[in-house]
Amino acid sequence: MSMFEVTAKSHAGAPRKENTLRKRERLLKALRHEEPDRVPISDFFWGKFKERWRRELGLPEDADPYEYYDLDWIVTIPNMDPWIRPFEILKDTQEEVVVKTGFGAVLRKRFDFPMPEMVDWEVDSFEKLERVEFDDPRDRRRFFEGGDNQIAGVGDGFERNSPPWIDTVKSLHPDIPVFGSMMEVSECLTRLVGQVNAMLWMAEHPERMGKVINRIGEHYLECAKAAMDAAKGWLDGFVIWGDVAYRRNMFFNPDYWREYFKPWVARMVEYAHQNGLPVIYHGCGNVKLIFEDFIEMGVDGYNPLEAKAGLDVVELRRQYGHRIAFCGNSDITIWETNDMDRIRPEVLRKLNAAKGGGYVFMSDHSVTSNVSGRTYDAIVKLVREYGRYPLNLREYDEPDLA
């Protein structure tokens, strides 16, 4: 199972529970920089982590951390593949599967490794990239029909025939605040042609590549609009996926990003806000060079704020105040030690960023299979105990953030 995949339940269309409305208000207050009853908490979970968590806590096979811990929000993903088509199975053994997806990407998924490897691309030249034509962004199959898609199907596991996205949204709606989502251009290029090709072609053909970016940007803007329209009245917010950086810096010049990538993100944000949906941008790596741009665009919250990329949410709060909310930044590499003597100060110090609202507690990427189920259980209890307002973080309190 992909770390982002969720399964539709049987009570689709049921009215929202009072507890769900409380969670929604808690999350929205935090994103508005108001102090709710307590700091919201959620995360993204690898399928292998869920298996370990169930085993270590003695839980049933269908137990889910979102429900078990009554977490405060969840992200759902429609079919974002440029071409909507079933996986082409190139190899299928007990050890691995090799598939070609709707991105035209060939992925090798070894079952003893945590994540898949991209080994080839259908779009393997710049000239091919200039000529590509994607399926209609408003094709109903993206939102209303089940089938294969790369993001949901090939992650730390392998799944075929994902359920219709709208069914998943409606099934979750009674129990937890639900965000829709869509990728932006950089995220697409990584899957469509690979990061190396994408960056090489930006360097070799900056203006021609800019035209390609604009064409893909328009496609995914329309996909985002179509998703929000398809789930109108069922969503509580929207996530934009868009990795543009690595551990030390951005993949490409910030000015190039501003000219070609930023306008499409801004228009996604604008359309979400027109529909009353707050926006959380998920971008890995160190994005300090363009953080002001996200504030300017009106992005409500930024995720995941990777600690391993040198980001620290407490320092970011000092630098940017309450101009943008933060979601994440608890160092997963410390969680993976499963040493609560190290995890406790990491968790409690980061809660300083929640003073005055504006913080959602999450890991700095996703909960991996190296994290013990008992460790995550202890982390949730720690946040629930010390994340109640007014915050009392004891020896980990940083009074200048009050």
Sequence and secondary structure as in RCSB ss.txt:
>XXXX:A:sequence
MSMFEVTAKSHAGAPRKENTLRKRERLLKALRHEEPDRVPISDFFWGKFKERWRRELGLPEDADPYEYYDLDWIV
TIPNMDPWIRPFEILKDTQEEVVVKTGFGAVLRKRFDFPMPEMVDWEVDSFEKLERVEFDDPRDRRRFFEGGDNQ
IAGVGDGFERNSPPWIDTVKSLHPDIPVFGSMMEVSECLTRLVGQVNAMLWMAEHPERMGKVINRIGEHYLECAK
AAMDAAKGWLDGFVIWGDVAYRRNMFFNPDYWREYFKPWVARMVEYAHQNGLPVIYHGCGNVKLIFEDFIEMGVD
GYNPLEAKAGLDVVELRRQYGHRIAFCGNSDITIWETNDMDRIRPEVLRKLNAAKGGGYVFMSDHSVTSNVSGRT
YDAIVKLVREYGRYPLNLREYDEPDLA
>XXXX:A:secstr
  TT     S TT    HHHHHHHHHHHHHHTT   SB  B   B HHHHHHHHHHHT  TT  HHHHTT S EE
      SS    EEEEE SSEEEEE TTSEEEEEETTSSS EEEEES  SHHHHHH     TT THHHHS B  H
HHHBSSSB  SB  HHHHHHHHTTTS EEEEEE HHHHHHHHT HHHHHHHHHHSHHHHHHHHHHHHHHHHHHHH
HHHHHTTTT SEEEEE   B SSSBSS HHHIIIIIHHHHHHHHHHHHHTT  EEEEE S  GGGHHHHHHHT  
EEEE  GGGT  HHHHHHHHTTSSEEE  B HHHHTTT HHHHHHHHHHHGGGGTTS EEB BSS B TTS HHH
HHHHHHHHHHH BSS   GGG  GGG 
